[in-house]
Amino acid sequence: MALQPRVRTNFIGPDPKADHVLWRAVRAPFADLTGEGARRYGGRWNSPGRPVVYLAEHPALAILEVRVNLDVPPELLPDDFLIVKYVYAGASVSQSIEPLGDLAETKALGDAWLTSERSTLLQVPNVLAPESWNYLLNPLHVNASTVLETARYPFQFDGRLFQVTD
């Protein structure tokens, strides 16, 4: 039996007509909203072959998410990282109310959400920072174009994020 996510569709925030902000830390060549990287490699919330874009509720959270997945020393990091700001108004948001399970469970939940096309965005709990949220954008959803880039800023990782102390 396929895992079916228990979700409720709602708008995040008090005014569903207001613009809501999401963030992404990403290298410039990959700053589009196609979900191609996640389609190729998969992620915590999707299997390979399924495009999805990972976003965060705050720029610091977006940076943290990228940092934990970097496996190169800071001196080898490319210098083309960006912080990208997006807004969405009128996009439907489903909220995952499942507790975080193992990787197979979160992938199955995300895959089921993508297949259902029940909403443009899925709010999911952040693993690294309790009480924080990531958002998944289904780039194939009919309303995906309601998520709009409004700004991009050059970004360099602070070396302290790579320090290891005894």
DRENVOLUM-750786 format. One record per atom (N, C-alpha, C): atom name; x, y, z; residue number from 1; residue in three letters. Coordinates in Angstrom, 2 decimals, m for minus. Layout:
BEGIN
<gutor CA,<X,Y,Z>,NUM,Ala>
...
This chain:
BEGIN
<gutor N,<0.84,m1.18,0.00>,1,Met>
<gutor CA,<0.00,0.00,0.00>,1,Met>
<gutor C,<0.88,1.24,0.00>,1,Met>
<gutor N,<0.59,2.18,m0.89>,2,Ala>
<gutor CA,<1.38,3.41,m0.98>,2,Ala>
<gutor C,<1.07,4.31,0.20>,2,Ala>
<gutor N,<2.10,4.97,0.69>,3,Leu>
<gutor CA,<1.93,5.90,1.79>,3,Leu>
<gutor C,<1.16,7.12,1.29>,3,Leu>
<gutor N,<0.09,7.45,1.95>,4,Gln>
<gutor CA,<m0.70,8.62,1.60>,4,Gln>
<gutor C,<m0.49,9.69,2.66>,4,Gln>
<gutor N,<0.00,10.86,2.27>,5,Pro>
<gutor CA,<0.22,11.90,3.27>,5,Pro>
<gutor C,<m1.09,12.45,3.80>,5,Pro>
<gutor N,<m1.10,12.70,5.09>,6,Arg>
<gutor CA,<m2.24,13.41,5.68>,6,Arg>
<gutor C,<m1.88,14.89,5.62>,6,Arg>
<gutor N,<m2.59,15.63,4.82>,7,Val>
<gutor CA,<m2.29,17.05,4.69>,7,Val>
<gutor C,<m3.59,17.82,4.81>,7,Val>
<gutor N,<m3.42,19.07,5.15>,8,Arg>
<gutor CA,<m4.57,19.98,5.10>,8,Arg>
<gutor C,<m4.15,21.13,4.20>,8,Arg>
<gutor N,<m5.02,21.54,3.33>,9,Thr>
<gutor CA,<m4.71,22.64,2.43>,9,Thr>
<gutor C,<m5.14,23.93,3.10>,9,Thr>
<gutor N,<m4.20,24.84,3.20>,10,Asn>
<gutor CA,<m4.51,26.13,3.80>,10,Asn>
<gutor C,<m3.48,27.14,3.33>,10,Asn>
<gutor N,<m3.77,28.39,3.57>,11,Phe>
<gutor CA,<m2.80,29.42,3.28>,11,Phe>
<gutor C,<m2.05,29.72,4.57>,11,Phe>
<gutor N,<m0.76,29.94,4.45>,12,Ile>
<gutor CA,<0.06,30.25,5.61>,12,Ile>
<gutor C,<m0.01,31.76,5.82>,12,Ile>
<gutor N,<m0.31,32.18,7.01>,13,Gly>
<gutor CA,<m0.38,33.61,7.30>,13,Gly>
<gutor C,<m1.81,34.07,7.40>,13,Gly>
<gutor N,<m2.01,35.25,7.91>,14,Pro>
<gutor CA,<m3.36,35.72,8.19>,14,Pro>
<gutor C,<m4.15,36.16,6.96>,14,Pro>
<gutor N,<m3.50,36.58,5.91>,15,Asp>
<gutor CA,<m4.21,37.12,4.75>,15,Asp>
<gutor C,<m3.83,36.34,3.50>,15,Asp>
<gutor N,<m4.71,35.48,2.99>,16,Pro>
<gutor CA,<m4.36,34.68,1.83>,16,Pro>
<gutor C,<m4.14,35.49,0.56>,16,Pro>
<gutor N,<m4.52,36.77,0.57>,17,Lys>
<gutor CA,<m4.29,37.61,m0.60>,17,Lys>
<gutor C,<m2.94,38.31,m0.55>,17,Lys>
<gutor N,<m2.31,38.30,0.61>,18,Ala>
<gutor CA,<m1.02,38.98,0.76>,18,Ala>
<gutor C,<0.09,38.13,0.15>,18,Ala>
<gutor N,<1.15,38.79,m0.24>,19,Asp>
<gutor CA,<2.31,38.07,m0.73>,19,Asp>
<gutor C,<3.03,37.42,0.43>,19,Asp>
<gutor N,<3.46,36.21,0.23>,20,His>
<gutor CA,<4.23,35.48,1.23>,20,His>
<gutor C,<5.62,35.26,0.65>,20,His>
<gutor N,<6.62,35.29,1.51>,21,Val>
<gutor CA,<8.01,35.26,1.06>,21,Val>
<gutor C,<8.64,33.90,1.36>,21,Val>
<gutor N,<9.39,33.39,0.40>,22,Leu>
<gutor CA,<10.20,32.19,0.55>,22,Leu>
<gutor C,<11.60,32.48,0.04>,22,Leu>
<gutor N,<12.56,31.66,0.45>,23,Trp>
<gutor CA,<13.97,31.91,0.14>,23,Trp>
<gutor C,<14.66,30.66,m0.36>,23,Trp>
<gutor N,<15.74,30.89,m1.09>,24,Arg>
<gutor CA,<16.55,29.79,m1.59>,24,Arg>
<gutor C,<18.00,30.23,m1.67>,24,Arg>
<gutor N,<18.90,29.39,m1.20>,25,Ala>
<gutor CA,<20.34,29.60,m1.41>,25,Ala>
<gutor C,<20.72,28.62,m2.52>,25,Ala>
<gutor N,<21.31,29.15,m3.58>,26,Val>
<gutor CA,<21.54,28.32,m4.77>,26,Val>
<gutor C,<22.66,28.91,m5.61>,26,Val>
<gutor N,<23.34,28.08,m6.35>,27,Arg>
<gutor CA,<24.34,28.58,m7.30>,27,Arg>
<gutor C,<23.61,29.23,m8.47>,27,Arg>
<gutor N,<24.18,30.29,m9.00>,28,Ala>
<gutor CA,<23.54,31.07,m10.06>,28,Ala>
<gutor C,<23.07,30.24,m11.26>,28,Ala>
<gutor N,<23.88,29.29,m11.74>,29,Pro>
<gutor CA,<23.41,28.53,m12.92>,29,Pro>
<gutor C,<22.16,27.68,m12.66>,29,Pro>
<gutor N,<21.83,27.48,m11.39>,30,Phe>
<gutor CA,<20.70,26.60,m11.05>,30,Phe>
<gutor C,<19.57,27.35,m10.36>,30,Phe>
<gutor N,<19.52,28.66,m10.54>,31,Ala>
<gutor CA,<18.56,29.49,m9.80>,31,Ala>
<gutor C,<17.17,29.54,m10.42>,31,Ala>
<gutor N,<16.90,28.66,m11.36>,32,Asp>
<gutor CA,<15.55,28.63,m11.94>,32,Asp>
<gutor C,<14.62,27.81,m11.04>,32,Asp>
<gutor N,<13.38,27.71,m11.43>,33,Leu>
<gutor CA,<12.40,26.96,m10.63>,33,Leu>
<gutor C,<11.93,25.71,m11.37>,33,Leu>
<gutor N,<12.84,25.05,m12.10>,34,Thr>
<gutor CA,<12.46,23.85,m12.85>,34,Thr>
<gutor C,<12.48,22.60,m11.99>,34,Thr>
<gutor N,<13.25,22.60,m10.91>,35,Gly>
<gutor CA,<13.39,21.41,m10.08>,35,Gly>
<gutor C,<14.29,20.35,m10.70>,35,Gly>
<gutor N,<15.10,20.75,m11.65>,36,Glu>
<gutor CA,<15.93,19.80,m12.38>,36,Glu>
<gutor C,<16.95,19.09,m11.48>,36,Glu>
<gutor N,<17.58,19.80,m10.57>,37,Gly>
<gutor CA,<18.55,19.16,m9.69>,37,Gly>
<gutor C,<17.91,18.07,m8.84>,37,Gly>
<gutor N,<16.77,18.36,m8.25>,38,Ala>
<gutor CA,<16.06,17.36,m7.45>,38,Ala>
<gutor C,<15.55,16.23,m8.33>,38,Ala>
<gutor N,<15.17,16.54,m9.55>,39,Arg>
<gutor CA,<14.73,15.48,m10.47>,39,Arg>
<gutor C,<15.87,14.51,m10.75>,39,Arg>
<gutor N,<17.06,15.05,m10.94>,40,Arg>
<gutor CA,<18.22,14.20,m11.24>,40,Arg>
<gutor C,<18.67,13.36,m10.06>,40,Arg>
<gutor N,<18.72,13.98,m8.88>,41,Tyr>
<gutor CA,<19.36,13.33,m7.74>,41,Tyr>
<gutor C,<18.42,12.95,m6.60>,41,Tyr>
<gutor N,<17.21,13.46,m6.60>,42,Gly>
<gutor CA,<16.31,13.24,m5.48>,42,Gly>
<gutor C,<16.72,14.08,m4.29>,42,Gly>
<gutor N,<15.96,13.98,m3.23>,43,Gly>
<gutor CA,<16.23,14.74,m2.01>,43,Gly>
<gutor C,<15.48,14.12,m0.86>,43,Gly>
<gutor N,<15.47,14.79,0.27>,44,Arg>
<gutor CA,<14.77,14.26,1.44>,44,Arg>
<gutor C,<13.30,13.99,1.14>,44,Arg>
<gutor N,<12.68,14.84,0.32>,45,Trp>
<gutor CA,<11.24,14.76,0.10>,45,Trp>
<gutor C,<10.86,14.32,m1.30>,45,Trp>
<gutor N,<11.79,13.87,m2.11>,46,Asn>
<gutor CA,<11.43,13.38,m3.45>,46,Asn>
<gutor C,<12.43,12.35,m3.94>,46,Asn>
<gutor N,<11.93,11.44,m4.75>,47,Ser>
<gutor CA,<12.76,10.43,m5.39>,47,Ser>
<gutor C,<13.35,10.98,m6.67>,47,Ser>
<gutor N,<14.48,10.45,m7.12>,48,Pro>
<gutor CA,<14.98,10.84,m8.45>,48,Pro>
<gutor C,<13.90,10.62,m9.51>,48,Pro>
<gutor N,<13.88,11.52,m10.48>,49,Gly>
<gutor CA,<12.87,11.44,m11.53>,49,Gly>
<gutor C,<11.68,12.35,m11.29>,49,Gly>
<gutor N,<11.59,12.95,m10.11>,50,Arg>
<gutor CA,<10.46,13.83,m9.77>,50,Arg>
<gutor C,<10.99,15.24,m9.48>,50,Arg>
<gutor N,<10.68,16.20,m10.36>,51,Pro>
<gutor CA,<11.16,17.56,m10.13>,51,Pro>
<gutor C,<10.45,18.21,m8.95>,51,Pro>
<gutor N,<11.23,18.91,m8.15>,52,Val>
<gutor CA,<10.70,19.69,m7.03>,52,Val>
<gutor C,<11.74,20.75,m6.70>,52,Val>
<gutor N,<11.31,21.89,m6.19>,53,Val>
<gutor CA,<12.21,22.95,m5.78>,53,Val>
<gutor C,<12.10,23.09,m4.27>,53,Val>
<gutor N,<13.25,23.07,m3.59>,54,Tyr>
<gutor CA,<13.31,23.20,m2.14>,54,Tyr>
<gutor C,<13.49,24.67,m1.78>,54,Tyr>
<gutor N,<12.60,25.19,m0.93>,55,Leu>
<gutor CA,<12.62,26.58,m0.49>,55,Leu>
<gutor C,<12.55,26.61,1.04>,55,Leu>
<gutor N,<12.84,27.76,1.63>,56,Ala>
<gutor CA,<12.82,27.89,3.09>,56,Ala>
<gutor C,<12.07,29.15,3.48>,56,Ala>
<gutor N,<11.62,29.17,4.73>,57,Glu>
<gutor CA,<10.86,30.32,5.23>,57,Glu>
<gutor C,<11.75,31.52,5.57>,57,Glu>
<gutor N,<13.05,31.32,5.64>,58,His>
<gutor CA,<13.97,32.39,6.02>,58,His>
<gutor C,<15.28,32.20,5.29>,58,His>
<gutor N,<15.97,33.28,4.91>,59,Pro>
<gutor CA,<17.24,33.10,4.20>,59,Pro>
<gutor C,<18.29,32.34,5.00>,59,Pro>
<gutor N,<18.32,32.53,6.32>,60,Ala>
<gutor CA,<19.30,31.79,7.14>,60,Ala>
<gutor C,<19.05,30.29,7.09>,60,Ala>
<gutor N,<17.80,29.91,7.06>,61,Leu>
<gutor CA,<17.45,28.50,6.97>,61,Leu>
<gutor C,<17.86,27.94,5.60>,61,Leu>
<gutor N,<17.68,28.71,4.56>,62,Ala>
<gutor CA,<18.10,28.27,3.22>,62,Ala>
<gutor C,<19.61,28.05,3.18>,62,Ala>
<gutor N,<20.36,28.95,3.81>,63,Ile>
<gutor CA,<21.83,28.83,3.87>,63,Ile>
<gutor C,<22.22,27.58,4.66>,63,Ile>
<gutor N,<21.58,27.37,5.79>,64,Leu>
<gutor CA,<21.87,26.20,6.61>,64,Leu>
<gutor C,<21.61,24.91,5.85>,64,Leu>
<gutor N,<20.52,24.86,5.11>,65,Glu>
<gutor CA,<20.19,23.66,4.33>,65,Glu>
<gutor C,<21.27,23.36,3.29>,65,Glu>
<gutor N,<21.76,24.39,2.64>,66,Val>
<gutor CA,<22.82,24.17,1.65>,66,Val>
<gutor C,<24.10,23.75,2.34>,66,Val>
<gutor N,<24.44,24.42,3.44>,67,Arg>
<gutor CA,<25.71,24.13,4.13>,67,Arg>
<gutor C,<25.82,22.67,4.56>,67,Arg>
<gutor N,<24.76,22.09,5.09>,68,Val>
<gutor CA,<24.86,20.71,5.57>,68,Val>
<gutor C,<25.06,19.72,4.44>,68,Val>
<gutor N,<24.79,20.14,3.22>,69,Asn>
<gutor CA,<24.95,19.25,2.08>,69,Asn>
<gutor C,<26.23,19.49,1.30>,69,Asn>
<gutor N,<27.03,20.45,1.74>,70,Leu>
<gutor CA,<28.31,20.72,1.06>,70,Leu>
<gutor C,<29.38,19.82,1.65>,70,Leu>
<gutor N,<30.13,19.17,0.77>,71,Asp>
<gutor CA,<31.19,18.29,1.26>,71,Asp>
<gutor C,<32.56,18.69,0.70>,71,Asp>
<gutor N,<32.73,19.99,0.55>,72,Val>
<gutor CA,<34.03,20.51,0.10>,72,Val>
<gutor C,<34.51,21.56,1.09>,72,Val>
<gutor N,<35.81,21.75,1.20>,73,Pro>
<gutor CA,<36.32,22.80,2.09>,73,Pro>
<gutor C,<35.93,24.18,1.53>,73,Pro>
<gutor N,<35.83,25.17,2.41>,74,Pro>
<gutor CA,<35.35,26.48,1.98>,74,Pro>
<gutor C,<36.19,27.10,0.86>,74,Pro>
<gutor N,<37.48,26.82,0.83>,75,Glu>
<gutor CA,<38.32,27.42,m0.21>,75,Glu>
<gutor C,<38.01,26.87,m1.60>,75,Glu>
<gutor N,<37.28,25.76,m1.68>,76,Leu>
<gutor CA,<36.92,25.19,m2.98>,76,Leu>
<gutor C,<35.49,25.51,m3.40>,76,Leu>
<gutor N,<34.79,26.27,m2.57>,77,Leu>
<gutor CA,<33.41,26.62,m2.92>,77,Leu>
<gutor C,<33.38,27.57,m4.11>,77,Leu>
<gutor N,<32.46,27.36,m5.04>,78,Pro>
<gutor CA,<32.32,28.32,m6.13>,78,Pro>
<gutor C,<31.86,29.67,m5.61>,78,Pro>
<gutor N,<32.15,30.72,m6.34>,79,Asp>
<gutor CA,<31.80,32.07,m5.88>,79,Asp>
<gutor C,<30.52,32.59,m6.51>,79,Asp>
<gutor N,<29.66,31.70,m6.98>,80,Asp>
<gutor CA,<28.45,32.14,m7.66>,80,Asp>
<gutor C,<27.16,31.81,m6.90>,80,Asp>
<gutor N,<27.27,31.67,m5.56>,81,Phe>
<gutor CA,<26.06,31.42,m4.78>,81,Phe>
<gutor C,<25.21,32.68,m4.69>,81,Phe>
<gutor N,<23.90,32.47,m4.63>,82,Leu>
<gutor CA,<22.93,33.55,m4.51>,82,Leu>
<gutor C,<21.96,33.23,m3.38>,82,Leu>
<gutor N,<21.40,34.27,m2.81>,83,Ile>
<gutor CA,<20.20,34.16,m1.99>,83,Ile>
<gutor C,<19.09,34.73,m2.86>,83,Ile>
<gutor N,<18.07,33.92,m3.11>,84,Val>
<gutor CA,<16.99,34.33,m4.00>,84,Val>
<gutor C,<15.70,34.43,m3.18>,84,Val>
<gutor N,<15.00,35.52,m3.39>,85,Lys>
<gutor CA,<13.74,35.78,m2.69>,85,Lys>
<gutor C,<12.58,35.55,m3.65>,85,Lys>
<gutor N,<11.58,34.83,m3.18>,86,Tyr>
<gutor CA,<10.38,34.55,m3.98>,86,Tyr>
<gutor C,<9.16,35.00,m3.20>,86,Tyr>
<gutor N,<8.12,35.38,m3.90>,87,Val>
<gutor CA,<6.83,35.62,m3.27>,87,Val>
<gutor C,<5.79,34.73,m3.93>,87,Val>
<gutor N,<4.78,34.42,m3.16>,88,Tyr>
<gutor CA,<3.64,33.72,m3.72>,88,Tyr>
<gutor C,<2.37,34.33,m3.16>,88,Tyr>
<gutor N,<1.42,34.52,m4.02>,89,Ala>
<gutor CA,<0.11,35.01,m3.62>,89,Ala>
<gutor C,<m0.91,34.18,m4.38>,89,Ala>
<gutor N,<m1.81,33.59,m3.68>,90,Gly>
<gutor CA,<m2.83,32.79,m4.33>,90,Gly>
<gutor C,<m2.41,31.37,m4.63>,90,Gly>
<gutor N,<m1.17,31.02,m4.35>,91,Ala>
<gutor CA,<m0.75,29.63,m4.54>,91,Ala>
<gutor C,<m1.27,28.80,m3.37>,91,Ala>
<gutor N,<m1.77,27.62,m3.65>,92,Ser>
<gutor CA,<m2.26,26.78,m2.58>,92,Ser>
<gutor C,<m1.08,26.13,m1.85>,92,Ser>
<gutor N,<m1.24,26.00,m0.53>,93,Val>
<gutor CA,<m0.19,25.42,0.31>,93,Val>
<gutor C,<m0.79,24.29,1.12>,93,Val>
<gutor N,<m0.20,23.12,1.02>,94,Ser>
<gutor CA,<m0.57,22.02,1.90>,94,Ser>
<gutor C,<0.49,21.95,2.98>,94,Ser>
<gutor N,<0.06,21.60,4.18>,95,Gln>
<gutor CA,<0.99,21.49,5.28>,95,Gln>
<gutor C,<1.11,20.03,5.67>,95,Gln>
<gutor N,<2.32,19.53,5.70>,96,Ser>
<gutor CA,<2.55,18.17,6.15>,96,Ser>
<gutor C,<2.33,18.12,7.65>,96,Ser>
<gutor N,<1.48,17.23,8.09>,97,Ile>
<gutor CA,<1.26,17.10,9.53>,97,Ile>
<gutor C,<1.80,15.77,10.02>,97,Ile>
<gutor N,<2.57,15.11,9.17>,98,Glu>
<gutor CA,<3.22,13.86,9.56>,98,Glu>
<gutor C,<4.47,14.20,10.38>,98,Glu>
<gutor N,<4.77,13.43,11.39>,99,Pro>
<gutor CA,<6.08,13.59,12.03>,99,Pro>
<gutor C,<7.14,13.12,11.05>,99,Pro>
<gutor N,<8.34,13.63,11.19>,100,Leu>
<gutor CA,<9.42,13.20,10.31>,100,Leu>
<gutor C,<9.73,11.73,10.55>,100,Leu>
<gutor N,<9.77,10.99,9.47>,101,Gly>
<gutor CA,<10.14,9.58,9.56>,101,Gly>
<gutor C,<11.51,9.39,8.95>,101,Gly>
<gutor N,<11.79,8.17,8.57>,102,Asp>
<gutor CA,<13.07,7.92,7.92>,102,Asp>
<gutor C,<13.01,8.45,6.48>,102,Asp>
<gutor N,<14.14,8.43,5.83>,103,Leu>
<gutor CA,<14.25,9.01,4.49>,103,Leu>
<gutor C,<13.28,8.37,3.51>,103,Leu>
<gutor N,<13.09,7.08,3.57>,104,Ala>
<gutor CA,<12.15,6.41,2.65>,104,Ala>
<gutor C,<10.73,6.93,2.86>,104,Ala>
<gutor N,<10.35,7.19,4.11>,105,Glu>
<gutor CA,<9.01,7.70,4.39>,105,Glu>
<gutor C,<8.82,9.12,3.90>,105,Glu>
<gutor N,<9.82,9.98,4.10>,106,Thr>
<gutor CA,<9.66,11.36,3.65>,106,Thr>
<gutor C,<9.64,11.42,2.12>,106,Thr>
<gutor N,<10.45,10.62,1.47>,107,Lys>
<gutor CA,<10.42,10.56,0.00>,107,Lys>
<gutor C,<9.05,10.10,m0.48>,107,Lys>
<gutor N,<8.50,9.07,0.14>,108,Ala>
<gutor CA,<7.19,8.55,m0.26>,108,Ala>
<gutor C,<6.11,9.61,m0.05>,108,Ala>
<gutor N,<6.18,10.33,1.07>,109,Leu>
<gutor CA,<5.19,11.38,1.33>,109,Leu>
<gutor C,<5.29,12.48,0.27>,109,Leu>
<gutor N,<6.52,12.93,m0.01>,110,Gly>
<gutor CA,<6.70,13.97,m1.03>,110,Gly>
<gutor C,<6.28,13.51,m2.41>,110,Gly>
<gutor N,<6.63,12.28,m2.77>,111,Asp>
<gutor CA,<6.24,11.74,m4.07>,111,Asp>
<gutor C,<4.72,11.67,m4.21>,111,Asp>
<gutor N,<4.06,11.23,m3.14>,112,Ala>
<gutor CA,<2.59,11.16,m3.16>,112,Ala>
<gutor C,<1.99,12.55,m3.33>,112,Ala>
<gutor N,<2.55,13.54,m2.65>,113,Trp>
<gutor CA,<2.06,14.91,m2.79>,113,Trp>
<gutor C,<2.26,15.40,m4.23>,113,Trp>
<gutor N,<3.43,15.16,m4.80>,114,Leu>
<gutor CA,<3.69,15.58,m6.18>,114,Leu>
<gutor C,<2.70,14.93,m7.14>,114,Leu>
<gutor N,<2.45,13.65,m6.97>,115,Thr>
<gutor CA,<1.53,12.92,m7.84>,115,Thr>
<gutor C,<0.11,13.45,m7.72>,115,Thr>
<gutor N,<m0.29,13.80,m6.50>,116,Ser>
<gutor CA,<m1.67,14.26,m6.26>,116,Ser>
<gutor C,<m1.96,15.61,m6.88>,116,Ser>
<gutor N,<m0.93,16.44,m7.03>,117,Glu>
<gutor CA,<m1.07,17.81,m7.53>,117,Glu>
<gutor C,<m2.12,18.60,m6.75>,117,Glu>
<gutor N,<m2.26,18.29,m5.44>,118,Arg>
<gutor CA,<m3.29,18.95,m4.63>,118,Arg>
<gutor C,<m2.96,20.40,m4.28>,118,Arg>
<gutor N,<m1.67,20.76,m4.36>,119,Ser>
<gutor CA,<m1.31,22.14,m4.05>,119,Ser>
<gutor C,<m0.01,22.49,m4.76>,119,Ser>
<gutor N,<0.24,23.78,m4.86>,120,Thr>
<gutor CA,<1.46,24.28,m5.49>,120,Thr>
<gutor C,<2.67,24.06,m4.59>,120,Thr>
<gutor N,<2.47,24.28,m3.29>,121,Leu>
<gutor CA,<3.54,24.20,m2.31>,121,Leu>
<gutor C,<3.16,23.23,m1.20>,121,Leu>
<gutor N,<4.18,22.57,m0.65>,122,Leu>
<gutor CA,<3.98,21.72,0.51>,122,Leu>
<gutor C,<4.90,22.23,1.61>,122,Leu>
<gutor N,<4.33,22.58,2.75>,123,Gln>
<gutor CA,<5.11,23.01,3.91>,123,Gln>
<gutor C,<5.53,21.76,4.67>,123,Gln>
<gutor N,<6.85,21.63,4.91>,124,Val>
<gutor CA,<7.37,20.44,5.58>,124,Val>
<gutor C,<8.28,20.87,6.72>,124,Val>
<gutor N,<8.35,20.07,7.79>,125,Pro>
<gutor CA,<9.22,20.44,8.91>,125,Pro>
<gutor C,<10.69,20.38,8.52>,125,Pro>
<gutor N,<11.44,21.33,9.04>,126,Asn>
<gutor CA,<12.88,21.35,8.81>,126,Asn>
<gutor C,<13.54,20.40,9.80>,126,Asn>
<gutor N,<14.45,19.57,9.32>,127,Val>
<gutor CA,<15.12,18.59,10.17>,127,Val>
<gutor C,<16.15,19.25,11.07>,127,Val>
<gutor N,<16.81,20.30,10.59>,128,Leu>
<gutor CA,<17.92,20.91,11.30>,128,Leu>
<gutor C,<17.49,21.88,12.39>,128,Leu>
<gutor N,<16.39,22.55,12.19>,129,Ala>
<gutor CA,<15.97,23.61,13.10>,129,Ala>
<gutor C,<14.51,23.39,13.51>,129,Ala>
<gutor N,<14.30,22.90,14.72>,130,Pro>
<gutor CA,<12.92,22.68,15.18>,130,Pro>
<gutor C,<12.09,23.95,15.08>,130,Pro>
<gutor N,<10.82,23.77,14.82>,131,Glu>
<gutor CA,<9.88,24.88,14.68>,131,Glu>
<gutor C,<10.16,25.74,13.45>,131,Glu>
<gutor N,<10.87,25.19,12.49>,132,Ser>
<gutor CA,<11.17,25.89,11.25>,132,Ser>
<gutor C,<10.63,25.07,10.10>,132,Ser>
<gutor N,<10.38,25.77,8.98>,133,Trp>
<gutor CA,<9.70,25.11,7.87>,133,Trp>
<gutor C,<10.43,25.31,6.56>,133,Trp>
<gutor N,<10.44,24.25,5.79>,134,Asn>
<gutor CA,<10.84,24.30,4.40>,134,Asn>
<gutor C,<9.58,24.19,3.57>,134,Asn>
<gutor N,<9.69,24.56,2.31>,135,Tyr>
<gutor CA,<8.57,24.46,1.39>,135,Tyr>
<gutor C,<9.04,23.77,0.13>,135,Tyr>
<gutor N,<8.22,22.89,m0.37>,136,Leu>
<gutor CA,<8.49,22.24,m1.64>,136,Leu>
<gutor C,<7.59,22.87,m2.68>,136,Leu>
<gutor N,<8.16,23.25,m3.80>,137,Leu>
<gutor CA,<7.39,23.77,m4.93>,137,Leu>
<gutor C,<7.29,22.68,m5.98>,137,Leu>
<gutor N,<6.09,22.37,m6.39>,138,Asn>
<gutor CA,<5.88,21.44,m7.50>,138,Asn>
<gutor C,<5.93,22.27,m8.78>,138,Asn>
<gutor N,<7.03,22.23,m9.54>,139,Pro>
<gutor CA,<7.15,23.08,m10.73>,139,Pro>
<gutor C,<6.22,22.66,m11.85>,139,Pro>
<gutor N,<5.60,21.47,m11.73>,140,Leu>
<gutor CA,<4.67,21.00,m12.76>,140,Leu>
<gutor C,<3.22,21.33,m12.42>,140,Leu>
<gutor N,<2.99,21.90,m11.25>,141,His>
<gutor CA,<1.63,22.26,m10.84>,141,His>
<gutor C,<1.11,23.39,m11.72>,141,His>
<gutor N,<m0.17,23.37,m12.00>,142,Val>
<gutor CA,<m0.78,24.37,m12.87>,142,Val>
<gutor C,<m0.57,25.80,m12.36>,142,Val>
<gutor N,<m0.43,25.98,m11.05>,143,Asn>
<gutor CA,<m0.24,27.32,m10.48>,143,Asn>
<gutor C,<1.20,27.61,m10.06>,143,Asn>
<gutor N,<2.16,26.83,m10.53>,144,Ala>
<gutor CA,<3.56,27.03,m10.15>,144,Ala>
<gutor C,<4.05,28.43,m10.53>,144,Ala>
<gutor N,<3.50,28.99,m11.59>,145,Ser>
<gutor CA,<3.94,30.31,m12.03>,145,Ser>
<gutor C,<3.52,31.42,m11.08>,145,Ser>
<gutor N,<2.72,31.12,m10.06>,146,Thr>
<gutor CA,<2.37,32.14,m9.06>,146,Thr>
<gutor C,<3.48,32.36,m8.05>,146,Thr>
<gutor N,<4.51,31.53,m8.08>,147,Val>
<gutor CA,<5.70,31.72,m7.23>,147,Val>
<gutor C,<6.69,32.50,m8.08>,147,Val>
<gutor N,<6.96,33.72,m7.67>,148,Leu>
<gutor CA,<7.75,34.65,m8.48>,148,Leu>
<gutor C,<9.02,35.09,m7.78>,148,Leu>
<gutor N,<10.10,35.12,m8.52>,149,Glu>
<gutor CA,<11.36,35.67,m8.00>,149,Glu>
<gutor C,<11.23,37.19,m7.94>,149,Glu>
<gutor N,<11.61,37.75,m6.79>,150,Thr>
<gutor CA,<11.54,39.20,m6.65>,150,Thr>
<gutor C,<12.90,39.85,m6.41>,150,Thr>
<gutor N,<13.88,39.05,m6.00>,151,Ala>
<gutor CA,<15.22,39.61,m5.75>,151,Ala>
<gutor C,<16.23,38.48,m5.71>,151,Ala>
<gutor N,<17.47,38.82,m6.01>,152,Arg>
<gutor CA,<18.58,37.88,m5.83>,152,Arg>
<gutor C,<19.79,38.66,m5.39>,152,Arg>
<gutor N,<20.52,38.07,m4.45>,153,Tyr>
<gutor CA,<21.67,38.73,m3.86>,153,Tyr>
<gutor C,<22.88,37.80,m3.93>,153,Tyr>
<gutor N,<24.04,38.31,m4.28>,154,Pro>
<gutor CA,<25.24,37.47,m4.22>,154,Pro>
<gutor C,<25.49,37.05,m2.77>,154,Pro>
<gutor N,<26.01,35.85,m2.60>,155,Phe>
<gutor CA,<26.21,35.32,m1.26>,155,Phe>
<gutor C,<27.52,34.56,m1.20>,155,Phe>
<gutor N,<28.28,34.79,m0.14>,156,Gln>
<gutor CA,<29.50,34.03,0.14>,156,Gln>
<gutor C,<29.34,33.42,1.54>,156,Gln>
<gutor N,<29.65,32.14,1.65>,157,Phe>
<gutor CA,<29.57,31.47,2.95>,157,Phe>
<gutor C,<30.62,32.04,3.90>,157,Phe>
<gutor N,<30.24,32.28,5.12>,158,Asp>
<gutor CA,<31.15,32.71,6.17>,158,Asp>
<gutor C,<32.00,31.50,6.57>,158,Asp>
<gutor N,<33.30,31.65,6.63>,159,Gly>
<gutor CA,<34.20,30.56,6.95>,159,Gly>
<gutor C,<33.91,29.90,8.28>,159,Gly>
<gutor N,<33.28,30.63,9.21>,160,Arg>
<gutor CA,<32.98,30.05,10.53>,160,Arg>
<gutor C,<32.00,28.88,10.42>,160,Arg>
<gutor N,<31.23,28.84,9.34>,161,Leu>
<gutor CA,<30.32,27.72,9.15>,161,Leu>
<gutor C,<31.04,26.40,8.88>,161,Leu>
<gutor N,<32.35,26.50,8.62>,162,Phe>
<gutor CA,<33.13,25.31,8.28>,162,Phe>
<gutor C,<34.14,24.96,9.36>,162,Phe>
<gutor N,<34.22,25.76,10.42>,163,Gln>
<gutor CA,<35.19,25.50,11.48>,163,Gln>
<gutor C,<34.78,24.31,12.32>,163,Gln>
<gutor N,<35.76,23.53,12.67>,164,Val>
<gutor CA,<35.55,22.42,13.60>,164,Val>
<gutor C,<36.44,22.70,14.81>,164,Val>
<gutor N,<35.84,22.68,15.98>,165,Thr>
<gutor CA,<36.62,22.94,17.21>,165,Thr>
<gutor C,<36.67,21.66,18.03>,165,Thr>
<gutor N,<37.69,21.60,18.86>,166,Asp>
<gutor CA,<37.85,20.41,19.72>,166,Asp>
<gutor C,<37.00,20.53,20.95>,166,Asp>
